[in-house]
Amino acid sequence: MRGTTNHPWSRPQENPDAINSPGGTVIVQTATGQTLVGDAVYASAAHTVTKSNTPADYKKFVGIVVGGTATGMQVAETVGLVAANAGESLLIAISGIANAIADAPVAASALLAGGAVTAGRLDDSASATAGQIVGLSLAAAGAAGDSFPILIKHL
């Protein structure tokens, strides 16, 4: 089996018969700090990403973390696991469906932006403005910290 490269690669849906099954295009980038599976990240320097609790930072949205050095450079399905620490590699879904972490309760079919409470989390508040929208929720999240599927969008 070939190792992970810096070229984008497609991750097939886990279960093509299941609604909201994760899958899409994945790239490798470097983390600036500890990053979790499910975190939304944005470009902070060349080939480097970070997370924030400032929605405007997501104008440079890259994608949703799906794995990294701490997961053996394998896609991890458990949202909230450490994917990488500072200077380590991350696997980032840049298109398709991924599981994200809610910063507050999220309605289904809502436009999403970076949350204002916890870095890397998403919400559907009024902060979801043009240029800062990172996706569309495919299901509701009942509370902050809940995992929920999103369709990644770069708007």
C-alpha positions as MATLAB code, in Angstrom:
seq = 'MRGTTNHPWSRPQENPDAINSPGGTVIVQTATGQTLVGDAVYASAAHTVTKSNTPADYKKFVGIVVGGTATGMQVAETVGLVAANAGESLLIAISGIANAIADAPVAASALLAGGAVTAGRLDDSASATAGQIVGLSLAAAGAAGDSFPILIKHL';
ca = [
       0.000    0.000    0.000;
       1.332    3.448   -0.873;
       1.891    6.002    1.848;
       0.068    9.305    2.134;
       1.314   11.944   -0.324;
       0.895   15.699   -0.525;
      -1.371   15.243   -3.550;
      -5.127   15.376   -2.934;
      -6.715   11.939   -2.796;
     -10.291   10.762   -2.711;
     -11.694    9.042    0.338;
     -14.619    6.847   -0.705;
     -17.760    7.064    1.371;
     -17.666    4.644    4.287;
     -21.103    3.348    3.453;
     -22.451    4.574    0.110;
     -25.913    3.313    1.066;
     -26.053    5.431    4.240;
     -27.157    9.044    4.248;
     -24.415   11.436    5.440;
     -21.637    8.819    5.207;
     -18.272   10.696    5.217;
     -16.137   10.787    2.080;
     -14.474   13.246   -0.293;
     -11.140   14.796   -1.223;
      -8.388   14.834    1.425;
      -5.059   16.726    1.558;
      -2.094   16.803    3.962;
      -1.114   20.024    5.782;
       0.900   20.910    8.918;
      -0.762   21.812   12.247;
       0.283   24.910   14.216;
      -1.036   23.469   17.485;
      -2.988   20.536   18.875;
      -5.814   19.761   16.467;
      -8.713   17.327   16.864;
     -10.561   15.131   14.405;
     -13.612   17.200   13.459;
     -11.943   20.614   13.839;
     -12.476   23.190   11.111;
      -9.132   24.682   10.061;
      -7.959   27.595    7.922;
      -4.695   28.510    6.190;
      -2.254   30.337    8.460;
       0.939   30.045    6.348;
       2.240   27.983    3.430;
       1.023   24.381    3.895;
       0.112   25.192    7.505;
      -3.321   25.342    9.124;
      -4.748   26.439   12.442;
      -8.101   26.845   14.170;
      -9.711   29.845   15.823;
     -12.800   31.069   17.642;
     -12.906   34.186   15.433;
     -15.391   33.542   12.602;
     -13.689   36.055   10.267;
     -10.527   33.900   10.274;
     -12.432   31.281    8.292;
     -12.296   33.442    5.166;
      -9.215   31.248    4.532;
     -11.088   28.000    5.321;
      -9.266   24.851    4.188;
     -11.430   22.012    5.512;
     -12.290   19.582    8.323;
      -9.621   17.498   10.073;
     -10.160   13.745    9.561;
      -6.846   12.373   10.881;
      -3.136   13.030   11.230;
       0.133   11.956   12.799;
      -1.563   10.938   16.066;
      -3.954    8.633   14.159;
      -1.129    6.979   12.225;
      -1.977    9.101    9.151;
      -5.221    7.146    8.886;
      -8.701    8.627    8.707;
     -10.253    8.461   12.191;
     -13.997    8.170   12.583;
     -14.074    9.245   16.246;
     -14.567   13.001   16.362;
     -12.661   14.710   19.180;
      -9.551   12.483   19.061;
      -6.220   14.293   18.870;
      -5.185   14.225   15.193;
      -1.872   16.091   15.486;
       0.200   18.400   17.650;
       2.174   21.478   16.546;
       4.442   20.751   13.592;
       2.811   17.406   12.800;
       0.833   16.386    9.716;
      -2.954   16.561    9.394;
      -5.359   14.863    6.994;
      -7.946   17.449    5.973;
     -11.164   16.834    4.041;
     -11.478   19.748    1.610;
     -14.656   18.613   -0.161;
     -17.419   16.112    0.344;
     -18.957   15.070    3.653;
     -17.119   15.152    6.990;
     -18.072   15.060   10.657;
     -17.543   18.363   12.469;
     -17.881   19.522   16.092;
     -20.704   21.895   17.089;
     -19.926   25.086   19.032;
     -23.620   25.356   19.997;
     -26.831   23.585   18.957;
     -27.024   23.483   15.134;
     -30.124   23.079   12.982;
     -30.190   20.693   10.035;
     -29.696   22.332    6.606;
     -28.097   25.420    8.128;
     -25.174   27.400    6.730;
     -22.149   27.059    9.015;
     -19.327   29.355   10.113;
     -16.519   29.147   12.635;
     -17.869   29.261   16.165;
     -17.100   32.147   18.521;
     -16.650   30.063   21.697;
     -14.314   27.111   21.061;
     -11.624   27.162   18.356;
     -12.250   24.713   15.515;
     -15.947   24.236   16.196;
     -18.809   25.348   13.943;
     -22.168   26.993   14.473;
     -25.125   28.254   12.481;
     -25.455   31.642   14.155;
     -25.709   35.001   12.441;
     -21.914   34.855   12.104;
     -22.397   32.656    9.016;
     -21.853   35.514    6.562;
     -20.715   35.475    2.933;
     -17.021   34.680    2.624;
     -16.984   32.924    6.006;
     -19.366   30.033    5.278;
     -17.613   26.673    5.550;
     -20.434   24.234    4.927;
     -23.995   23.096    5.240;
     -25.203   20.960    8.156;
     -26.681   17.675    6.974;
     -28.160   16.856   10.383;
     -28.792   18.704   13.618;
     -26.402   18.856   16.570;
     -28.212   19.057   19.899;
     -25.485   20.708   21.979;
     -21.983   22.159   21.957;
     -19.413   19.400   21.491;
     -21.744   17.140   19.503;
     -20.516   15.601   16.259;
     -22.610   16.199   13.148;
     -22.166   15.662    9.389;
     -21.551   18.608    7.096;
     -21.264   19.128    3.377;
     -18.029   21.083    3.033;
     -18.506   24.275    1.003;
     -16.052   27.063    0.301;
     -18.331   30.141    0.067;
];
